[in-house]
Structure formats: structure tokens, C-alpha cells
Amino acid sequence: MSTQKTSSYLTKLKEIRETLLGDVEKTLKSSQSESTEPVADITDDATRAYTNQLMTSLGEQGWGKLKQVDEALEKIKNGTYGVCATCDQPIPEARLDVLPFAEFCVECLSKIESKTRPPTNDSGENILGGNA
Ligand SMILES: [Zn+2]
């Protein structure tokens, strides 16, 4: 992937991150008392508490998305961006245009989803278990 293309995804990812975090961070920061302590003094506990607050504020979906965005940013840094995490094939740019934080190619994603979502009948029961 060209450097130019990668940097355009980098910009997109940062925008998504800012959108996700924007309101939440404002809320969290305003709820914290003003402090003059340097950043280096923030203990692990403080970081953990902040992370917990962030998770609660974002909700499961938003938090999951944030993690994906962070991982994609990390991959850009490592030069492994745009490669499927499962089959090591390049993820089509058309897919990345829609979903810049995509981790898998479409094929692997559908495999993963069919594994994590057991087939169900119309009433939503797991038809693999129970009495046939
Ligand atoms: Zn794949």
C-alpha cells in the first residue's frame, strides 16, 4: 500500500477516534477536579479508573470500535496495516475505505461470524443443542 494511501487512512482513523472520544473525554475531564500533578505521577490505579470510566461511557460497542481503531493505528506504525489478521492477505482498499479499522478480509470475517453465531431456528433457540 502506498504511503499516501496509508496516511489517508491514518487521518480517517484519527477522526473516528476523536469522534468516539470527544464527548466522553470532555465529560470525564470536567468531572475530575483540577490537578497540577504532572502526567508522570498518574498511577496505574488512576489509569485503570479512567479506562473503566471510558468503557462505561462508550458502551460495549463504542469501546470495541475504539480498540479496533487503536489496533489499526498500531498496525500503521508497524507497517502491517491493511493485511488480514487471519490469512495475511491484503484487505481490499474498497473495504478499508468503508471500514478503515477492518481487521479481517470479508472471507475471514464471514468465517469468524459463522463460528461465533450458532445457527438458530425461527424462535431464536440454538438448534444444535437440546433434544432433537
Ligand atoms: Zn482473511
py3Dmol code that shows the C-alpha trace and the ligand (Angstrom):
import py3Dmol

protein = """\
ATOM      1  CA  MET A   1       0.000   0.000   0.000  1.00  0.00           C
ATOM      2  CA  SER A   2       1.298   3.440  -0.886  1.00  0.00           C
ATOM      3  CA  THR A   3       2.401   5.799   1.851  1.00  0.00           C
ATOM      4  CA  GLN A   4      -0.095   8.338   0.607  1.00  0.00           C
ATOM      5  CA  LYS A   5      -2.958   5.855   0.863  1.00  0.00           C
ATOM      6  CA  THR A   6      -1.868   4.778   4.339  1.00  0.00           C
ATOM      7  CA  SER A   7      -1.712   8.335   5.586  1.00  0.00           C
ATOM      8  CA  SER A   8      -5.231   8.988   4.307  1.00  0.00           C
ATOM      9  CA  TYR A   9      -6.430   6.004   6.389  1.00  0.00           C
ATOM     10  CA  LEU A  10      -4.420   7.332   9.297  1.00  0.00           C
ATOM     11  CA  THR A  11      -6.320  10.602   9.062  1.00  0.00           C
ATOM     12  CA  LYS A  12      -9.647   8.779   8.877  1.00  0.00           C
ATOM     13  CA  LEU A  13      -8.799   6.606  11.874  1.00  0.00           C
ATOM     14  CA  LYS A  14      -7.793   9.618  13.934  1.00  0.00           C
ATOM     15  CA  GLU A  15     -11.074  11.301  13.040  1.00  0.00           C
ATOM     16  CA  ILE A  16     -13.056   8.242  14.114  1.00  0.00           C
ATOM     17  CA  ARG A  17     -11.084   8.136  17.357  1.00  0.00           C
ATOM     18  CA  GLU A  18     -11.685  11.794  18.069  1.00  0.00           C
ATOM     19  CA  THR A  19     -15.385  11.420  17.362  1.00  0.00           C
ATOM     20  CA  LEU A  20     -15.617   8.433  19.681  1.00  0.00           C
ATOM     21  CA  LEU A  21     -13.616  10.028  22.459  1.00  0.00           C
ATOM     22  CA  GLY A  22     -14.559  13.669  22.017  1.00  0.00           C
ATOM     23  CA  ASP A  23     -17.682  13.945  24.112  1.00  0.00           C
ATOM     24  CA  VAL A  24     -16.679  11.230  26.541  1.00  0.00           C
ATOM     25  CA  GLU A  25     -13.332  12.813  27.358  1.00  0.00           C
ATOM     26  CA  LYS A  26     -14.904  16.210  27.827  1.00  0.00           C
ATOM     27  CA  THR A  27     -17.354  14.702  30.298  1.00  0.00           C
ATOM     28  CA  LEU A  28     -14.655  12.796  32.150  1.00  0.00           C
ATOM     29  CA  LYS A  29     -12.278  15.734  32.306  1.00  0.00           C
ATOM     30  CA  SER A  30     -14.886  18.143  33.597  1.00  0.00           C
ATOM     31  CA  SER A  31     -15.843  15.632  36.289  1.00  0.00           C
ATOM     32  CA  GLN A  32     -12.291  15.449  37.550  1.00  0.00           C
ATOM     33  CA  SER A  33     -11.018  18.065  39.934  1.00  0.00           C
ATOM     34  CA  GLU A  34      -8.385  20.406  38.587  1.00  0.00           C
ATOM     35  CA  SER A  35      -4.961  19.000  39.195  1.00  0.00           C
ATOM     36  CA  THR A  36      -1.476  20.366  38.741  1.00  0.00           C
ATOM     37  CA  GLU A  37       0.157  16.965  39.031  1.00  0.00           C
ATOM     38  CA  PRO A  38       2.421  16.071  36.147  1.00  0.00           C
ATOM     39  CA  VAL A  39       1.281  13.245  33.885  1.00  0.00           C
ATOM     40  CA  ALA A  40       4.130  11.043  35.062  1.00  0.00           C
ATOM     41  CA  ASP A  41       2.587  10.907  38.532  1.00  0.00           C
ATOM     42  CA  ILE A  42      -0.577   9.224  37.324  1.00  0.00           C
ATOM     43  CA  THR A  43      -0.619   5.829  38.956  1.00  0.00           C
ATOM     44  CA  ASP A  44      -1.777   2.604  37.381  1.00  0.00           C
ATOM     45  CA  ASP A  45      -4.879   2.844  39.504  1.00  0.00           C
ATOM     46  CA  ALA A  46      -5.739   6.210  38.046  1.00  0.00           C
ATOM     47  CA  THR A  47      -5.219   4.922  34.536  1.00  0.00           C
ATOM     48  CA  ARG A  48      -7.360   1.902  35.272  1.00  0.00           C
ATOM     49  CA  ALA A  49     -10.117   4.012  36.761  1.00  0.00           C
ATOM     50  CA  TYR A  50     -10.022   6.274  33.729  1.00  0.00           C
ATOM     51  CA  THR A  51     -10.199   3.268  31.401  1.00  0.00           C
ATOM     52  CA  ASN A  52     -13.163   1.896  33.339  1.00  0.00           C
ATOM     53  CA  GLN A  53     -14.948   5.223  33.098  1.00  0.00           C
ATOM     54  CA  LEU A  54     -14.206   5.355  29.410  1.00  0.00           C
ATOM     55  CA  MET A  55     -15.570   1.849  28.881  1.00  0.00           C
ATOM     56  CA  THR A  56     -18.750   2.687  30.762  1.00  0.00           C
ATOM     57  CA  SER A  57     -19.274   5.913  28.861  1.00  0.00           C
ATOM     58  CA  LEU A  58     -18.607   4.440  25.434  1.00  0.00           C
ATOM     59  CA  GLY A  59     -20.606   1.290  25.968  1.00  0.00           C
ATOM     60  CA  GLU A  60     -19.606  -2.127  24.730  1.00  0.00           C
ATOM     61  CA  GLN A  61     -19.963  -1.244  21.058  1.00  0.00           C
ATOM     62  CA  GLY A  62     -18.097   2.038  21.190  1.00  0.00           C
ATOM     63  CA  TRP A  63     -15.332   0.527  23.293  1.00  0.00           C
ATOM     64  CA  GLY A  64     -14.913  -2.349  20.855  1.00  0.00           C
ATOM     65  CA  LYS A  65     -14.683   0.103  17.996  1.00  0.00           C
ATOM     66  CA  LEU A  66     -12.108   2.187  19.846  1.00  0.00           C
ATOM     67  CA  LYS A  67      -9.936  -0.886  20.400  1.00  0.00           C
ATOM     68  CA  GLN A  68     -10.135  -1.723  16.690  1.00  0.00           C
ATOM     69  CA  VAL A  69      -9.176   1.831  15.755  1.00  0.00           C
ATOM     70  CA  ASP A  70      -6.244   1.725  18.187  1.00  0.00           C
ATOM     71  CA  GLU A  71      -5.079  -1.581  16.753  1.00  0.00           C
ATOM     72  CA  ALA A  72      -5.286  -0.219  13.216  1.00  0.00           C
ATOM     73  CA  LEU A  73      -3.243   2.830  14.245  1.00  0.00           C
ATOM     74  CA  GLU A  74      -0.677   0.499  15.786  1.00  0.00           C
ATOM     75  CA  LYS A  75      -0.537  -1.501  12.549  1.00  0.00           C
ATOM     76  CA  ILE A  76       0.072   1.647  10.521  1.00  0.00           C
ATOM     77  CA  LYS A  77       3.005   2.368  12.835  1.00  0.00           C
ATOM     78  CA  ASN A  78       4.358  -1.158  12.376  1.00  0.00           C
ATOM     79  CA  GLY A  79       3.788  -1.169   8.648  1.00  0.00           C
ATOM     80  CA  THR A  80       1.356  -4.098   8.796  1.00  0.00           C
ATOM     81  CA  TYR A  81      -1.789  -2.113   8.099  1.00  0.00           C
ATOM     82  CA  GLY A  82      -4.329  -3.384   5.561  1.00  0.00           C
ATOM     83  CA  VAL A  83      -3.422  -7.048   5.975  1.00  0.00           C
ATOM     84  CA  CYS A  84      -5.962  -9.600   7.171  1.00  0.00           C
ATOM     85  CA  ALA A  85      -5.128 -10.744  10.716  1.00  0.00           C
ATOM     86  CA  THR A  86      -6.117 -14.302   9.875  1.00  0.00           C
ATOM     87  CA  CYS A  87      -4.988 -15.176   6.349  1.00  0.00           C
ATOM     88  CA  ASP A  88      -2.308 -12.466   5.822  1.00  0.00           C
ATOM     89  CA  GLN A  89      -3.911 -11.446   2.533  1.00  0.00           C
ATOM     90  CA  PRO A  90      -4.272  -7.739   1.763  1.00  0.00           C
ATOM     91  CA  ILE A  91      -7.666  -6.349   2.732  1.00  0.00           C
ATOM     92  CA  PRO A  92      -9.235  -4.724  -0.383  1.00  0.00           C
ATOM     93  CA  GLU A  93      -8.941  -0.951  -0.301  1.00  0.00           C
ATOM     94  CA  ALA A  94     -12.645  -0.657  -1.119  1.00  0.00           C
ATOM     95  CA  ARG A  95     -13.318  -2.342   2.216  1.00  0.00           C
ATOM     96  CA  LEU A  96     -10.841  -0.146   4.084  1.00  0.00           C
ATOM     97  CA  ASP A  97     -12.454   2.933   2.548  1.00  0.00           C
ATOM     98  CA  VAL A  98     -15.696   1.971   4.265  1.00  0.00           C
ATOM     99  CA  LEU A  99     -14.131   0.454   7.375  1.00  0.00           C
ATOM    100  CA  PRO A 100     -10.591   1.837   7.904  1.00  0.00           C
ATOM    101  CA  PHE A 101     -10.226  -0.242  11.083  1.00  0.00           C
ATOM    102  CA  ALA A 102     -11.171  -3.546   9.419  1.00  0.00           C
ATOM    103  CA  GLU A 103      -9.066  -6.360  10.859  1.00  0.00           C
ATOM    104  CA  PHE A 104     -10.083  -9.158   8.513  1.00  0.00           C
ATOM    105  CA  CYS A 105     -10.863  -9.631   4.864  1.00  0.00           C
ATOM    106  CA  VAL A 106     -14.512 -10.295   4.021  1.00  0.00           C
ATOM    107  CA  GLU A 107     -13.933 -14.014   3.619  1.00  0.00           C
ATOM    108  CA  CYS A 108     -12.333 -14.484   7.040  1.00  0.00           C
ATOM    109  CA  LEU A 109     -14.885 -12.247   8.696  1.00  0.00           C
ATOM    110  CA  SER A 110     -17.762 -14.335   7.406  1.00  0.00           C
ATOM    111  CA  LYS A 111     -15.988 -17.472   8.648  1.00  0.00           C
ATOM    112  CA  ILE A 112     -15.493 -15.915  12.076  1.00  0.00           C
ATOM    113  CA  GLU A 113     -19.084 -14.728  12.233  1.00  0.00           C
ATOM    114  CA  SER A 114     -20.490 -18.112  11.282  1.00  0.00           C
ATOM    115  CA  LYS A 115     -18.417 -19.627  14.083  1.00  0.00           C
ATOM    116  CA  THR A 116     -19.435 -17.150  16.775  1.00  0.00           C
ATOM    117  CA  ARG A 117     -23.118 -17.138  15.799  1.00  0.00           C
ATOM    118  CA  PRO A 118     -24.563 -20.625  16.096  1.00  0.00           C
ATOM    119  CA  PRO A 119     -27.417 -21.391  13.716  1.00  0.00           C
ATOM    120  CA  THR A 120     -30.790 -20.686  15.233  1.00  0.00           C
ATOM    121  CA  ASN A 121     -34.324 -21.606  14.335  1.00  0.00           C
ATOM    122  CA  ASP A 122     -37.152 -19.095  13.996  1.00  0.00           C
ATOM    123  CA  SER A 123     -37.783 -18.831  17.718  1.00  0.00           C
ATOM    124  CA  GLY A 124     -34.108 -17.999  18.308  1.00  0.00           C
ATOM    125  CA  GLU A 125     -33.269 -21.253  20.041  1.00  0.00           C
ATOM    126  CA  ASN A 126     -29.950 -22.922  19.438  1.00  0.00           C
ATOM    127  CA  ILE A 127     -30.882 -25.827  17.214  1.00  0.00           C
ATOM    128  CA  LEU A 128     -27.557 -27.548  17.798  1.00  0.00           C
ATOM    129  CA  GLY A 129     -28.227 -28.220  21.460  1.00  0.00           C
ATOM    130  CA  GLY A 130     -31.197 -29.721  23.275  1.00  0.00           C
ATOM    131  CA  ASN A 131     -33.442 -32.588  22.257  1.00  0.00           C
ATOM    132  CA  ALA A 132     -33.879 -33.190  18.578  1.00  0.00           C
TER     133      ALA A 132
END
"""
ligand_1 = """\
1
ZN
Zn -8.507 -13.088 5.587
"""
view = py3Dmol.view(width=600, height=400)
view.addModel(protein, "pdb")
view.setStyle({"model": 0}, {"cartoon": {"style": "trace"}})
view.addModel(ligand_1, "xyz")
view.setStyle({"model": 1}, {"stick": {}})
view.zoomTo()
view.show()
